[in-house]
Amino acid sequence: MRVNDSGMLRPPQIRAARALLGMSQQELALRSEVGLATLKRIEAAGLELTGTARTLFRIQKALEAAGVVIIEQTKAEGPGVRLASPVE
């Protein structure tokens, strides 16, 4: 698992990953077994982490299983997301 320099997935990465996948909050909540209200709260938090490590891990694993790669932050670039395989 690759994560950013803080060691956790960030809310903007979650929103970006969902956008790449065309996935709703409800679908991600179901796939990650996280409550919809919890997911909404995490995504609305901006850059601040508001979920537990276990919750964020579940969300990250669900996004990765759906085809997203989490990109860690480097000294030159910020954290991000990309699709695991090219779009056909």
C-alpha positions as CSV (number, residue, x, y, z in Angstrom):
1,M,0.0,0.0,0.0
2,R,1.3,3.4,-0.9
3,V,0.2,6.4,1.1
4,N,1.2,10.1,1.3
5,D,3.8,11.5,3.7
6,S,1.3,11.7,6.5
7,G,0.8,8.0,6.3
8,M,-2.9,8.3,5.5
9,L,-5.2,8.8,2.6
10,R,-6.3,12.4,2.4
11,P,-9.9,13.6,1.8
12,P,-9.1,15.3,-1.6
13,Q,-7.6,12.0,-2.8
14,I,-10.8,10.2,-1.9
15,R,-12.9,12.7,-3.8
16,A,-10.6,12.6,-6.8
17,A,-10.5,8.8,-6.8
18,R,-14.3,8.7,-6.8
19,A,-14.4,11.2,-9.6
20,L,-12.0,9.1,-11.7
21,L,-14.1,6.0,-11.1
22,G,-17.5,7.7,-11.5
23,M,-18.4,6.3,-8.1
24,S,-20.9,7.8,-5.7
25,Q,-20.4,8.3,-2.0
26,Q,-23.0,5.7,-1.4
27,E,-21.3,3.2,-3.5
28,L,-17.9,3.8,-1.9
29,A,-19.5,3.6,1.6
30,L,-21.0,0.2,0.7
31,R,-17.8,-1.1,-0.9
32,S,-15.6,0.0,2.1
33,E,-18.2,-1.0,4.7
34,V,-18.0,2.5,6.1
35,G,-21.2,4.5,7.1
36,L,-22.3,7.0,4.5
37,A,-22.4,9.8,7.1
38,T,-18.8,8.9,8.1
39,L,-17.6,9.0,4.5
40,K,-19.4,12.4,3.9
41,R,-17.8,13.8,7.1
42,I,-14.3,12.6,6.0
43,E,-14.6,14.0,2.5
44,A,-15.9,17.4,3.8
45,A,-13.0,17.8,6.1
46,G,-10.7,19.4,3.5
47,L,-7.1,18.5,4.2
48,E,-7.7,17.5,7.9
49,L,-7.9,13.8,8.6
50,T,-11.1,13.1,10.6
51,G,-11.5,9.4,10.4
52,T,-9.8,6.6,12.2
53,A,-6.8,4.8,10.6
54,R,-9.0,1.7,10.2
55,T,-11.7,3.6,8.5
56,L,-9.3,5.3,6.1
57,F,-7.6,2.0,5.4
58,R,-11.0,0.5,4.4
59,I,-11.8,3.4,2.1
60,Q,-8.3,3.1,0.5
61,K,-8.6,-0.6,0.0
62,A,-12.0,-0.2,-1.6
63,L,-10.7,2.4,-4.0
64,E,-7.7,0.3,-4.9
65,A,-9.9,-2.7,-5.6
66,A,-12.0,-0.6,-7.9
67,G,-9.0,0.4,-10.0
68,V,-7.3,3.4,-8.4
69,V,-3.6,3.8,-7.5
70,I,-2.9,6.1,-4.6
71,I,0.2,8.3,-5.3
72,E,2.3,9.3,-2.4
73,Q,3.6,12.8,-1.8
74,T,7.2,13.5,-2.8
75,K,9.4,16.5,-2.2
76,A,8.6,17.7,-5.7
77,E,4.9,16.8,-6.0
78,G,1.8,16.5,-3.8
79,P,-0.2,13.4,-3.2
80,G,-2.7,12.2,-5.8
81,V,-4.5,9.4,-7.5
82,R,-4.6,7.7,-10.9
83,L,-6.3,4.9,-12.6
84,A,-4.5,1.6,-12.3
85,S,-4.8,0.8,-16.0
86,P,-5.3,2.9,-19.2
87,V,-8.8,3.8,-20.2
88,E,-9.8,2.1,-23.4
